[in-house]
Amino acid sequence: MSKEKEARSRIIRIEAGVIGPKEAKARKVRMRSIGDYPEVASALLEVSKLYSSPLLLGPPICDELIALIRHMFTEEEAGLVRHLRPLFGKSASELAKAEHRTESEAALIMDRLAFEKRVIISREKDGTRIFYLMPIVPGAFEHSMMRTSMDSLTDWNRGFAALFEALWETGYFVDYAEHASPIVRYVPVGQAIGAHPMALPADQMEGILDRYSSFGVTNCQCRMAEEIMGRGCGRPKENCLMMGPWTEVAVARGLHRKVSKKEALEIKMEAEAAGLVNWMIYEESGQGTSGSCSCCGCCCHMLRTVTEFNAPGNIAPPHFLPRVDPTKCSYCGKCALACPMAAIKMDTRGKTYEHLLLRCIGCGLCKVACDKEKAIEMETNRNYQAPPATMLSLLLKSTPGYLRNAWSVWRKFR
């Protein structure tokens, strides 16, 4: 069995001629308390508590979180990090004072965390470097794993990926999808919508890229992690794209490889040809910095929230949805096998078709797969809403759902 088929078998079940999604995994996170870990240094436990905050989309205190934090930070590093707070940053001087260290010692440690391990972030404010916590995901996982070559992964990176996967597979994040807070949208593959009369520039990758002048590409962190775990699908990895002003910084730091707009488009087209789907940040200003990864339902954590846990709350409703003409359909099952979301359930013997709307991202790979009968067309989704015009409007649109999720999780954890 090829890597791709083996990976697909993790999300699609084929039984007695029926092709469809596997049953959703159950959450298996086991909540613990700080007092359950007397052998762990107090500084590391304090940091674990910080990362469990619902404001950082954190998991509850559990074995998997403690193991990850102990890997992310030494006791010395945790001593400084424990003085940070979700959403609020501090300078090396402030952290040094809180920990009774010299400013130079604190700056050295925090720079290591920000620029070598890359598990926290920093920014310059009035000539002073300010350090911030970021969520484990999306955040520390992607930032620490971001690189242009698998060869640059260290043993620390590999250990981090394995411990992160163990935490992610508890399903703790399902609680944060209770109230919709879409932050990404998926772009239909070009071959699926072609010259569709309702297609907008925002629906075409070429039209999206035309808004930017700087481009960088790096490896997909999700497929890298799955490859480390021995579960890679074999699809191309170098297709995680950054566009806009911060691209030059990412390239200078070795996080991305600089490419032209033509190369960027070719990379995205290659991704589509390999059965991957391209997401964009859910706004369309073309200003500032944006990103686009190319995802598969077997490796991508965003899509796996749906394919494995049936929790689609962070994905915007698609512009187009597939419509099947039953007079043309032969019920061969090619569309169900091609769907990265397992959003199609087909009985190839009983000749039935079911579209699982809540799982569908409107990518159109089912239409592309139906190359013989041409029984599938893409039609406008009546629940579609145009992306927010700016990043600010995206934040305003997504914040209510984010806060409602944080509040409900806080109540559950306390």
C-alpha positions, 0 to 999 in steps of 0.5 A: 500500500502506498503512503498516500493510500495508507494515510487516506485509510485513516480517515476513510472507511471502505466496507461492503461497497460503502465509502465514507468517513470513519467514526469521530474519535472520542476525546481522551484528555484526562484532566489532572491538577498541578498537585498531581506532579510533586516531582516537577519543578514549580517553575515548570508547573507555573508555566504549564498553568499559563499554557492551559489558559483558555485565552491561549486556547490551551488544554487542561492540565494533563500528563501530555501537557506537562510532558510537552512543557518539560520538553519546551523549557528548562527549569531556568527558562521556565523561571523567566517565562512564568512571569509572562501572561497571556496576551501581555508581553514583558521586556528582558529587564522586567523579567530579570527583575521578577526573577532576580537575575541580571538583564543580560542573563534574562535577554540571553535566555529569552532570545534563545527561546524566541530565535532558536527554539522559537516557542515564544515570540518577540517584537520591538517596541520603542527600541526594546524587545518585548516577549510574548507567550503564544498558543501551543497551536496555532503558534509554538508548534508551527513556529518551532517546526517552520524550516525549509529542509527536514535535514535542519530538524534537531532531536529537540524538534523531533521530540517536540513534534512527538510530544505535541502530537500526543497532546493534540490527539487527546482532542482537547481542542474540540472544546474550542470549536463549540462556537464558530470562530472562522479564521481560514477559508479554503480556495477551490481548486482551479480546475473545479471552478474554471470559468464559473460565472460566480467565481471571484478573484478571491476564489482563484489562487492567481488572483489572490497572489496578484495582491502581493509582491513578496513571497516565501515558501517553507515546508508544511509543519503538519506533514513534517510532524507526521513524517517524523511520527512515521505516518507521512502521506508522501505528498509534497511538503514545500508549499506553505506560503507567506506573502507580504512585508514579513516575508523578508524577515522570515527569509532572512531568518532562514524560515522561508525560501524566497520565491517569485510570484510565478514560482509561488503559483506553480507551487500551489498548482503542484499542490492541487495536482497532488490532491492538496487543498489551499487555505487562506487567512479569512480576509481579502485586503491584500495588505499586511502579511498573509499565509497559505498552506496546502493541506491534506485531511490525513496530516493537517491539524486544521483539517484533522479537527474535522476528519478525525474529531468532526469539529469544523468551527474554525473553517469558514463556509465555502463559496461553492458546494458540489451538486451531483446529477444522479442521471450521470452518476455511476456510483463508482466512488472516485469522488468519495475517495478523492475528498480530503474531508471524507465529506461524501458517503457513497454506497457503490452497490446500493447506488446511493450518495450522501453529501455531508455538508458540515464536513465539506470545504468546497475544494472541488476535488470531487468534481475533478475526480469525476472526470469520466461521467462529469456528474458533479458541478460546483454551485454557489453556497447560499450560506456563503459570506464574503471574507472580511475586508481587512485583518481588523474586521476579521478580528472583530468578526472572530472575537465573539466566538473566540471569547465564548469558547474561552469562557465555556472552557474556563467554566469547564476547567475551573 
